[in-house]
């Protein structure tokens, strides 16, 4: 039996079917899917064959068969980008390249990109600026000296110190309780402090909603206007659909609808240290800070709203960072292999959420 870790929600998890299927992935197994080149569209992507990028098609074909036969369950899409070329693109279960999907908390990693752009353009002077400086004082019903010390960096690293922990349903700031309030930002800002900010990590969706409010206050633009001007437009990303908070503001903490091809552009942008088609959209300094280890969160390395982990194949380690959304929505970057992978899936609140890690470990990396 292949060893797997079983973790909840957007962390590692697989089913027994996934376990058995992965143990059967060998280059000797017959494949019924035959590889074909991705479509060349006018969307900014250049396509190339797997073979041209020194990728063996056979393990990829077998992986595709495992998806179509539901050994990996409820997968909607899988894309592979190697050396900046889209080399594999497939959709399953009726999904197509034109369908934007709700990527849930993978939106948070895109929020990190938007904060980085705001810092680069000096709308935000520093991530060490105090959160309280961006909102009216009446937004803080429990304003204490400790809360006054909370910084933008603390929100980016899930160390706000607020009584906000999505992993604890009883937490006053859990996302379920926040969703019931008429103003998510004000609700979260009004939470009591559990600890001093910058000391303890806890997964807090409300903190990322606050970041959207900071971008709006700092730039004088709504988040969707800001994103369109500085990110979506240059990346030729369309259409997207933001979730809205009850106040009408953009929800930067989750539920962005975006197409898998466009998710891959975010991964490639980060892999390229903030460059796209020769244009520097985000500084390399921000990319480095976002994707290096800043804290431990849920027992995993975490940067500025990006997760980190490594894959091991034949005793070789492949360090990676990734955006993760409930249900199986992932952007995974392996810098050492110049590799970006995207997967979307329909496994909301399921132990099957993180099947992409099995697909990478047992299907994609062995093909390199």
SEKE-877281 format. One record per residue: x, y, z of N, C-alpha, C in turn. Coordinates in steps of 0.2 Angstrom, whole numbers, plus 5000, padded with zeros to 4 digits. Example, Ala and Ser with C-alpha at 12.3 -4.5 7.8 and 13.67 -1.06 7.14 Angstrom:
REM residues 2
506649725039506249785039506649845039/506449895035506849955036506450005039/
This chain:
REM residues 368
500449945000500050005000500450065000/500350114996500750174995500550215001/501050245005500850295011500550355008/500050375012499750445011499550475017/499550535017499250575023498550595022/498150585027497450605027497350665031/497250715028497050785031496450805028/496150855032495450885030495550945025/494950955022494851005018495351025012/495751075013496151095007496851065008/496951025012497550995014497550925010/498150885012498150815008497550775010/497250735005496750685007496650645001/496550585002496350544996495850484998/495550454994495050404996495450334995/495050274997495350214996495450204988/494950224984494950214977495550244974/495750304977496350344975496950304977/496950274983497550234985497650174980/497150134979497250084974497450104967/497150154965497250174958497950194957/498250234962498850264962499450204962/499250154966499750094966499750054960/499250064955499250034949499550074943/499850134945500050174939500750154937/500850114932501450094930501550104922/502150114920502250124912502050064908/501950004912501749944908500949934907/500549974910499849964910499649994903/499149964900498849994893498450054895/498550104890498150164890497650164885/497050184886496550194881496550264878/496750314882496750384880497350394876/497350424871497950444867498050524867/498650534869498850614870498650654863/498450714865498350754859498550824861/498850864857499050934858498450974861/498651024866498051074868497951114862/497351144863497051194858497551254858/497651284852498051344852497451404851/497351444856496851494856497251564856/496851614855497151684856497051704863/497351674868497251694875497951704878/498451704874499151714878499551654879/499251594878499651534879499951514872/500551484873500851454867500851374869/500651334864500551264866501151224863/501351164866501851124863501651054865/501951004862501850934864502250914870/502050864873502350834879503050814877/503150784871503750754869504250814868/504050874865504550924864504750954870/504450944876504750964882504950914886/505150854883505450804886505050764892/504450764890503950734895503650664891/503750614895503450544892502750544892/502450544886501650544886501350484890/501650424890501350364892501050374899/501450394904501150404911500650454911/500650504907500150554907499450524904/499550484899498950444896498650404901/499050364905498850324910498450354916/498750414917498450454922497750484920/497750504914497050524911496550464911/496750404910496350344910496050334917/496450344922496250344929495750394931/495850454928495350504929494650484926/494650464920494050454916493750394919/494050344922493750284925493650294932/493650364935493550384942493950344947/494550324945495050304951495250364954/495350424951495350494954494650514953/494250534958493550554958493450624956/492850634952492550694951493050754949/493550734945494050784942493650824937/493750884937493450924931493950944926/494550954928495150984923495750964926/496250954921496950944923497350984917/497851024919498251064914498951054917/499451054912500151044913500451104909/500851144912501251194908502051174910/502451164905503151154906503551204902/504051234905504451284901504051334898/503451354901503051414899502551394893/502551324891502151304886501551254889/500951274887500451224888500451164885/500651104888500751044885500250994886/499851004891499250954892498650994895/498050974892497451004894496850954893/496550944898495950894898495450914902/494850904900494250914904493850854905/493450844910493050784912492350804914/491950754914491250764917490850814914/490950834908490550884904490850954905/491450964909491751024909492151044903/492251104901492651124895493051184897/493451204893493951254894493551324894/492951334892492651394893492251404899/492251354904491851354910492251384916/492051444918492451464924492151424930/492651414935492451374941492551414947/492151394952492251424959492851394962/493351434963493951404966494051414973/493551434976493551444984494151474986/494451444991495051474994495651484990/495751454985496251474980496251544978/495651574979495651644978496151684983/496251654988496651694993497351704990/497651654987498351664984498251724978/497751734975497651784970497651854974/497251854980497251914984497951934986/498451884987499151894989499451934983/499351914977499551944971499352024971/498752034972498452094972498752144977/498852114983499152154989499852174986/500252124983500952134981500952194976/500452194971500452244966500352314970/499852314975499752374978500352404982/500752354985501352374988501852394983/501952364977502452384972502252454969/501652474969501452534966501352584971/501552574978501552614983500852644985/500352604983499752624986499752604994/500052544995500252525002500952535003/501152565008501852585009502252525011/501952485015502352425018501852375021/502052315021501652265024501652265032/502052315034502152325041501652385044/501352405039500852465041500252435045/499952475050499452445054498752445050/498452395052497752385049497252435051/497352455057496852505059496952575056/497452585052497552655049497152655043/496852595040496552595034495752595035/495552605041494852595042494652655048/493952675047493752725052493752685059/493852725064493952695071493352665073/492752685071492152655073492052585070/492552565066492552495063492852445068/493052465074493452425078493052425085/492452395086492152395092492552375098/493052325097493452305103494152325102/494252395100494952415099495352425105/495852385105496352375111497052395108/497452405113498152415111498452355107/498252295109498452235105498252245098/497652255097497352265090497652315086/497852375089498152425086498852405083/499152355085499752325083499752275077/499152255075499052215070499252245063/499652205059499852235053499552195047/499752225041499552185035499852125034/500552125036500952055036500552005040/500252025046499951975050499351945046/498951985043498451955039498651905033/499251925030499451885025499751815027/499951815033500251755036499751715041/499151745041498651715046498851715053/499151775055499351785062499051845065/498351855063498051925065498051925073/497951865076497851865084497151875085/496651885080495951895082495651825084/495151825087494751765089494451735082/494851715078494551695071494951635069/494651575069494951515067494451475063/494451465057494051425053494051355055/494551325058494551255059494151245066/493951295069493551285075492851315074/492351275073491651305072491451345078/491751335084491451375089491851445090/492351455086492751515085492251575083/492251635087491851685085491951715078/492551705076492751735069492751675063/492451615065492451565060492051585054/492251565048491951595042491151585042/490951525045490251515045489851575049/490151595054489851645058489951715054/490451725051490551785048490051795042/489951735038489451745033488751765035/488651755041487951775043487951855045/488451885045488451955047488351995040/488052055041487952105036488552135033/489052135037489752175035490352135037/490552085033491052045035491752075037/491952135034492552165036492452195043/491852235044491752265051491652205056/491352155054491252095059491952065061/492352055056493052025058493452075062/493452145060493852195063493652205071/492952185072492652195078492852135083/493152085081493252025085493752035091/493652005096494152015102494851985099/495352005103495951975101496051905106/496251855102496451795106497151795109/497651825104498351825106498551885103/499151905105499551965101499651945094/499551995090499651985083500351965081/500451925076501051905074501451845078/501051815082501251765087501051695085/500351685084500051625083499651625076/499751565073499451555066498751525067/498251545064497551515064497251535057/496951485054496651495047496051545048/496051605045495551655046495351685039/494751665037494551685030494351765031/494151785036493951855037494551895037/495151875039495751915038495851935031/495751885026495851905019495351945016/494751945019494251995017494452065018/494752065024494952135026495552165021/495952115019496452135014496152165008/495552145006495252175000494952245002/494752255008494552325010495152365010/495752345012496352385012496552405005/496552355001496652374994496252434991/495552424993495152474990495252544994/495352545000495552605004496152635001/496652595000497352624998497352644991/497052614986497052634979496552674977/495952684981495452724978495052684973/495152624971494852584966494452524970/493952504967493652444969494152384967/494052334971494552274970494452244963/493852244960493752224953494052264948/494052334949494352384945495152374945/495352364951496052364953496352304949/496052244950496252184947496252184940/495652214937495652214930496252254927/496352314930496852354927497552324928/497752294933498452274935498552204934/498052164934498152084933497752054928/497152054928496752024923496852054916/496852114915497052144908497652124905/498252134909498852114906498952034905/498551994909498651924908498151904903/497751944900497151924895496751874898/496551884905496051844908495351864908/494951824905494251844905493851784903/493251774905492851814910493051794917/493051834922493051804929492351834933/492151804938491651824942491851824949/491851884952492051884959491351874963/491451844969490951844974490851904977/490351924980490251984983489951974990/490252024995490052025002489352055002/489052055008488352085008488352155007/488952185008489052265007489152275000/489152224995489352234988490052234986/490452234991491152234990491452174988/491952164984492252104981492452064987/492352004987492651954992493251924990/493851954993494451924991494651864995/494251834999494451775003494251715000/493851714994493651654991493051664986/492951604983492351604978492451644972/493051654969493151684963492951624958/492651644952492551604947493051624941/493451574939493951584934494051514930/494251524924494351464920495051434922/495151364921495751334922496351364918/496251384912496851414908497051474911/496651514914496751574917497051564924/496851514928497251494934497951484933/498051444927498751424925499151484924/498851544922499251604921499551634927/499151624932499351644939499951604941/499951544940500451504942501051514938/501051524932501551544927501851614929/501451664931501651724933502051724939/501851684944502351674950502951634948/502951584944503551544942504051594939/503751644935504151684931504351744935/504351744942504551794946504151864945/503451854943503051914942503051944935/503351904930503351934923502851894919/502551924914502151894909502251924903/502551894898502651914891503051974891/503651974895504052024896503852084900/503252084903503052144907503052124914/503352164919503452144926502752174929/502352124931501652144934501752144941/502152104944502252094951503052094952/503252124957504052124959504252054960/504852034958505151974960505251964968/505352024971505352024978504752004982/504152024979503552004982503451934981/503551904975503451834973503851794978/504551814979504951774984504651774991/504451834993504151835000503551795000/503151794995502451764995502551684996/503051664992503151584991503651554996/503951595000504451565004504051555011/504351505015504051495021504051555026/503451575028503451625033503151605040/502751555040502451525046502251455045/502151415051501751355050501051365051/500651335047499951345047499651275046/499251245051498951185050499451135049/500051145052500651095052501051105045/500851145041501151155034501551225034/502051225029502351285028501851335024/501951395026501451445023501851515022/501651545016501951605014501451665015/501451705010500951755010500351725006/499951695010499251665007499451605001/500051585001500251524997500451465002/500251405000500551345004501151325001/501551285005502151255002502151175004/502551135000502651065002503151044997/503350974998503850944993503550874991/503650854985503550794983504150754982/504150684984504750644983504650584978/505050584973504950524968505650494967/505750434968506350404968506950434971/506750454978507250484982507450554980/507150584975507250654973506650694976/506850754979506350804982506250854977/505550874976505350924972504950974976/505251024978504951084982504451114978/503851134981503351164977502951214982/502551254978502151304982501451294978/500951314982500251304978499651344981/499251354977498551384979498051334980/497651334985497251274987496551304988/496051264985495351284986494951224988/494451224992494051174994493751144988/493651074988493351034982493851014978/494451034978495051014973495251064968/495251124970495451174965496151194967/496651184962497351194964497751224958/498251264960498751294956499351274959/499751224956500351194959500951214955/501451244958502151264955502751224958/503051194953503751164955504251204951/504551254955505051294951505651254948/505851204952506451174950506351134943/505751124941505651084935505251134930/505251194932504951244927504251224925/503851204930503251164930502651194933/502051204930501451224933500951174932/500551164937499951114936499351144939/498751134935498151154938497651104938/497251094943496651044943496051074946/495551064944494851084947494451014948/494051014953493650954954493050974958/492650924959491950934962491950894969/492350904973492450864979492350904986/491850954986491851004991491750964998/492050995003492050965010492150885010/492550865006492750795005493450775006/493550715008494250685009494550675003/494250694997494550684990494850744988/494750804992494950864989495650864986/496150834989496850844987497150794983/496750764979496950704974497450734969/497550794968498050824963498750804966/498850794972499550774975499650704973/499150664973499350594970499450594963/499050634959499150634952499850664950/500150714954500750734953501350684955/501250654961501750614963501750544959/501250524957501250454954501150454946/500950514943500750524936501250564933/501250634935501650684931502350684932/502550684939503350684940503650624937/503450564937503750504934503850514927/503450554924503450564916504050614914/504250654919504850694917505450664915/
